[in-house]
Amino acid sequence: MPAANPLAQGLGIRRQPDPCAMVVFGASGDLTKRKLFPALYSLAYRRLLPERFGVIGVARTEDTTRQFLTAMRKSVKEFARDPFRTDVFESLAGGFRYVATDFADDTGEDRVGNALAELDRERGTAGNRLYYLAVPPVAFPVVIREVGERRDGTGWARVIVEKPFGHDLASANELTASIKRWFAEDEVFRIDHYLGKETVQNLMALRFANGIFEPLWNRQLVDHVQITVAESIGVEGRAGYYERAGAIRDIFQNHLLQLLALTAMEPPIDFSADAVRNEKVKVLRAMHTPGPKSVVRGQYGRGFVEGEEVISYREEPGVAPRSITETYIAAKLYVDNWRWADTPFYVRAGKRLARRETTIAINFKQAPHPPFEAIAGDGLRPNVLVVHVQPDEGVSLAVGAKVPGAGMSIRTVHMDFLYGGAFREGVPEAYERLILDAMLGDATLFTREDEVDEQWKLVDAIVGAWGRDRPSFPNYAAGSWGPALADELLHRDGRSWRRH
């Protein structure tokens, strides 16, 4: 087992989840191989899973349990953050069953039910069920109905629903209605893996556990906020999904708006699920729809990423030759409340950008009368607090400091905190935290129904305005930081996007 870490003292031991069986629908998919099973392995490696636990993988692929476990062993070795240990894997595999079936097949559901009954008998899972829907959205209602019809009142039942949760407000409401027929709101866990990232959670700790930041976190001292979710990859074989979603539904509707809500929310009365989510909903409700000049969309053309030439979006397999699906979106948003009135939040997300990066940058106002302004020149910039969500998890604060030597010369320097250096711990994968929280019934890091509604209202209003024009795509080269119009969005306000 991992060696004791002296820097982890005081981190606390979480309560053990109840005995339960986890059912993964879509078990042969990429998400299960890359994220879910490696996450379960890491939880088992750290002895965080219940002692009485089992997993049922459900998919259409005609594999046996042995064949499936062979594939999962390979995925754990390739994708898990912990070294492979045969004893840990075998302990997890001992409670695994695989069911090959069509989700809408009643006989298949009977086989799932029989496998669950077997786990209850052999593994002592006590009738508690955690259902994970790692399936295409079109299959959500079918699977939920099949699962709901077989609830017998024994133990608890919870369902984890992957994004996208609907395609617009109307479809999200339809999906919510179908889920509510069988599950109460506190049994529904709408997953947004960004909320499971340690650095996103650290944003709350940064604000509310340190007396120096919260008094500064307002319109009087913050000039503006920038949130960036940049990817260097393209659509990676997901053109069928991406053509329907685009950047606004794939990233903006969930990840970006959730990061904004966490950044802008008021202090919750405690860190219970409803207290935190209540404050996020207030932020989302306080946002007004940006005008056409405050939203920029783009689509990547040919270019170079990390020295390698890549094709345009329209040349990707499965993409329409004249597609107007956006692969980039930037917007200037406002939160109309007492704390943030007139403070712009600039957000952007895109594919095939210069590099992979997710950051939240709090840009503070310039000091009103620096006595050394004349000698500082361009070397002194306003203070910036940057939360690096990925890939280099940590926090950075830009401050002005004197350059050593004669005279008074000022330069901006950075004070950096990196997770790996401070705790000597690998940062947990988001799915580890989220799966464990769902087993514990803790919904703090999952989105609630009213959050989803508010997010879709904003997205629907923006997309509705797009219907009246046809953009000139492609309008940015792969490997760049997006279209020129996105730069103009800030230049009009006398600001610019952060560059590293």
N, C-alpha and C positions, 0 to 999 in steps of 0.2 A: 504494500500500500504506500501512498505518497508519504515522504518524510515530513515530520512536523515542521511547520513554518513559524519561527518566532515572531514574524511581523503580522501574522494572522491572529495573534492573541486578542481577545476581546471582540472578535467578529461574531461570536454567538453560534449556537447550534439550533437549527430550526426544528420544530416539532416534526415527528415522523408522520407521513400520510397514513390514512386508513388502509387496510388491506383492500386491494381492488384489482380489476382486470381492465386492461386498456385495449380497445378495439380500434385498429387503424384501417379505415376504408381507403383504398387506393394504395395498398402496401407495396405494390410493384413499381410505383412511380419514383421519379427523381427526388422528390422531397423526402420520402421515407429513407432512401438510400443515403442521401447527402446530409440530412439534418436529423430526422426523427430517431432512427435507430442509433446513430452515433451519440445523440443526446442521451438516450436511455442507457447506453453503455457507460457514458461518463457519470451519470447519476448512480449507476450500480457500482462503478469504480470507487465512488466516494461514499458508498453505503447510505445513499439518500432515498433510495426506493423503499417501499414497504417490504418487510420480510416476507409477507404473503402477497405475491404479485405474479401476474401473468399477462401475456400479450397475445392477441389474436390478430393476424394480418389477413385482410380480406381484399381480394383482387380478382380480376377476370383471368389473369395468366394461369395456365394450367401447370403450376408447379406443385411439388410435394413440399411438406414442411422441411425435409432434409435439403432439398434443392434451394429453397428460399433462404435457409440459414447459412448455406454456403455463400450465397450472394451477399448476405448481411455481414458475414465475417469479413469478406473482402472490403465492403464499404466502411466498416469500423476501422480496419487497418489503414484505409486511405483517408478517411475524413474525421475520425474522432480526434479530439485534442489530447487525449491521454494515450500512453503507450499500451499496446495490446497485451493483455494477460489472458491466457487460456482459461484460468479458473474463473475470472470475472465474466468472460463471455459465456462460458458453459453454465454458470449459475443463472444468467439471464435467459439463455437458450432453453434451459430446462422447463421454463414456464411458457414457452412459445408454441403456438399452434397456427397453422396456415389453412385458410379456407378459400378455395378457388370457386368463385360463383359470380353470377350477374347480380348487381345490387338490388334489382327489382324482382328477382326470382324468389318466390315464396319458399321453395325447397332450399334455396341457398341460405335464406334467413333462418330456416330451421337448423341447418348445419352450424351456423354461427351460434344459435341458441344452445345447441348440444355442446359445442366447444366451450361456451361460457359455463354451462352446468358442470362440465368436466373440470374446469379450473376451480370452480367453487368447491368441488369434492376433493380434488387432489392438491390444490395449492391454498385452499382456505381463503378465497377472495371475497367471501361473505356477501355476494350479491351486489357489490359496489361496482359501477361501470363508468369508465371514461371513454367516450366515443370521439375519435379524431377523424374529421372529414377532410382527408387529403385527396379529394376528388375534384373534377371540374365542377364549376358552379351549377351547371345544368342538372347535375345529379344530386344536389343538396336536398331538394324537397322529397325526392324519392327515398333517399337513405334515411332522412329524418322520420318520414312516415313509417318506414319498415321498423325502425328502432323504436319509435314511440308506441306503435301498436303492440309491441311485445314487453312493454314495461309492466312489471307485476307487483310493484310496490315494495319489493325486497331490496334493502340497501338504497344507496343514493345513485343517481344517474346524472352525468354531466356531458355536455357536447361541446367540442372545440370546432369552430368553423373557420376555415382558412379564408383569407381575402382572395378575390374581391367579394365583399358582401353586397351583392347587387351590382347593377350597371348604372342605375340612376336612383332617384328617390323612390319612384313608383315600384321598381323591382325590389329595392331593399325593403320596402314596406310589405310587399307580397311575401318575401322570404321570412321576414319577422313574424308575419301572421301564421305561416305554416309551421314555424318553430314553436310559437307560443301555444299551438294546439296541443303540444306534447310536453313542452319544457317551460318551466318558469324562468323569468329573467335571470335569477341568481344561479340557474343551472346552465346558462348559455355563456360561452367564452369565445368572443370574437377576437381572433388572434391578429395582432400586428407585431411582427417579430422585432420591429425597431424598439418597441416599448420594453422588450426584454433585455436590451443591451445595457451593460453595466454603466456606460457613460451617460446614457439617457436618464437612468435612475439617479446617477450622481448629480444631475442638474438640480434635482430637488434638494439633495443633501448640501450642495454648494450654496444654494439660496437660503435654506431654512435652518441649517446647522451652523452657520457662520454669521456672527453679528455684523461683520463689516460689509456684506453684500446687499442684504435686503434693503437698508436705507437708501442705497444708490439705484435700486431697480425700479426706476420710474421715469416719467416724461421730463422731470426737472433736470436730470443728470444724464439720461441716455439719449444720444442723438438719433440713433436708428439701430435696427437689428437686422442681421443677414443670416439666412439659413440656406445652406447649400447641400443638396444630395446629388452628387455627381458620380456617374459610372463611366468607365472607359470601354466597357463591353457594348456589343450591339444587342440584338434581340435574341441571340443564342438559340435559334430554332423554335422560338415561341411566337412566330409571326401570326399564327392563327388567333392567339389570345391578344397580342399587342395591337393588331389591326382594329380590334373592337374597343380596346381600352385606351391606348395612347398614354402619353406621360401624365395627363391630368388625372386619369382614373387609376393608373398603375402606381404612381408615387404621390402626386399632389393631394389626392382625396384622402389618403390615409397617413402615410409617413410624414409628409411636410406639415399638414395641418395638426397632427398630433404633437410634433416637435414644437410648433408655434404655441399650441395651447399650454404645454408644459412650461415653456419659457415665460409666457405672459400671465399665468394664472395667479390668483391670490393665495396666500398661505391657507392650507386646509386646517380644519380644527384638530384633525389627527390624520394618521396615514392609513385609515381604513379605506376599503375600496370605494364606498359611496362618497366619502368626504373628498377624496382626491378627484373623483370623476365629476362631482358636482361643480368643482371649481373650473375644471376643463370645459364643461358645457357652458358655463357663463362666458368664457372667452369666445367660444365658437358662436354663441348667440350675439355677442357684441360686435362681430365682424360684419362689415357691410360689403356688398358686391362691388368689386373694382370696376371702374369704367374701362372702355376699350383701349384707351391709351395707357392704362396701368397693367395690361397683360400682354405678354409677348409669347408667341409660340414658334417653334422651329422644327426643322427636320434635317438630319445630317446627310451630307453628300459624301463623295469620296474624300479620302484624306489619309493621314498617317497617324497611327497610334503606337506609341513606344517604338518608333522607327519602322513599323511594318505598315505597308499600304493596305487599306481596307476599303470595301465597297460601300456604296451609298445604301441608305435604308430601302429605297425603291428597288435595288438590285438583290436584296435579301430574299432567300427562298420563301415563297408563300405570300410575298407582299405585292399588292397591285402596282403595276408600272406607273400609274399616275396617282398613287395614294397621297391623301392629304392628312394622314395620321401624324400627329405631332410626336416627336421624340424628345422635345425640349419644351419647357414652360418656365417662364419667369413672371412674377407679379409683385406689385406693390400693394400691400394690404394694411388696413388700419383696424385696431381694436378700440372701439368707441366706448371707453369707460374712463373713470376718474384717473386711474394710474397711467394709461397709455394714450390718451387723447392726443391726436396730431403727431404721434410718433410712428414713422413708417416701419413696417416689417417687409423687407425685401426677401423674397424666397425664389429659389430656382432649383430645377431638377432636370436632368437630361442624360441621354445615352451618347456614347462615343465622344465624351468630353476628354480633356487633356489627361485626367487621371481620376482614379477612384478616391472619393473624399466625401465625408459627411461632417459638416461643422455647423455650430451655432455661434455666431459672433455678436457680442454685445458691444457696440461702439459708443463710447462715452463722449460727452461734449468736450470741446477744447477748453482748456483752462482760460478764464476770462481775460487775465492780464499777466501773461508770463513775462517777467522782467528781462529774460534773456532771449526773447523772441527774435531779435535782430541777429544774434550770433548763432541761434539754433539752425536757421535756414530750413531746408527741407528734411533735416535729420530728425526733427521732433514731430511726432504725429499724435493724435488723440489716443488716450488709453483704450485698449481693446481687450476684452475677456473672451477667449475662444474655448469652447467645449469641443474637443475632437472626438466625435462619436466613432468614426472609423477612418482609416485603418490603424492609425497610431493613437490609441485610446489615451486620453488625458486632458489636461486643462493648461492653457497658456495665458499669461497676463502680460500685455505690452505696456511698459512704463518708460519714462524718460530718465536717463542717467548721464552723469558727467563722464566724458571720455578722459582716461588718465593722461596726465601731462599738464604743462603750463596752460594758463588761460581757462576760460569757461566755455567748453564745447559740449553740446548736448546731443545725445543719440538715443534712439529708441532701442531698448533691449527687451528680452523676453524671459520671464520666469516660468519655467515649465514643470508640470507634474505629470509623470507617466505612470500608468498603472503597473506595468511590468517592473519598473524600477522601485516603486514604493512598496509593493506587497510581495514581490517575488512569486507571484501567482499568475498563471495563465488566465486571461479574462474568460469567464464562462461563456459558452455559446448561448445566444438568446433563447433557443428552444429548450435548453436545460432548465432555465429558470421558469419559463412559461409552462412547460409540462408539469413541473413540480408544483407550481402555484395552482394549476387546475386540479391536481390531485388533492391539494390542501383546501380547495374551495375558495382561494383568495383571488378575487377578480380585479385587484388594483391595477394590474398592467394589461387589462383587456378592455376593449371599447364597449360602452353601453349603448343601448338602443338609441337614446336621444343624442348621443355624440354622433353616431352614424347618420342620423337624420339631418343634423345641422351641417355636417360635412357635405352631404349630397345636395342640400339646398344651395350651398355656395357654388359647387361644381356645376349643377344644372343651370344656374343663372349665367355662369361664364360660357358654358358650351352653347347655351341658347343664343348668345350674342354672336358666336362664331358662325352660326348658320347663315348669316347674311353676307358673308364674304368668302372668297376663295384665296388662300394664301399662295404666295409664290415660293414653292419648295423645289429643291432643297435650298436652305438659306444659311447654313453654316457647315464648315468643313469638319469632317471627323478629326479628332485630335485637337480641336480648338476649344474655347470656352463658351461656344454658343453664338447665336446671331448677333450682329452689330446692334440691332434694335434693343437687345437686352442691356447693352452698355449704355445706350442712350436713355433708357429708363431711369438710370441713376444719375447720369450726367446732367439731365434736366434739373435735378435737385442739387447739383453741385457736389455729388458724391460719386463713388466708383466701387465696383466689386473688389473684394479682397483678392490679392494675388500673393502667392508664396514665393 
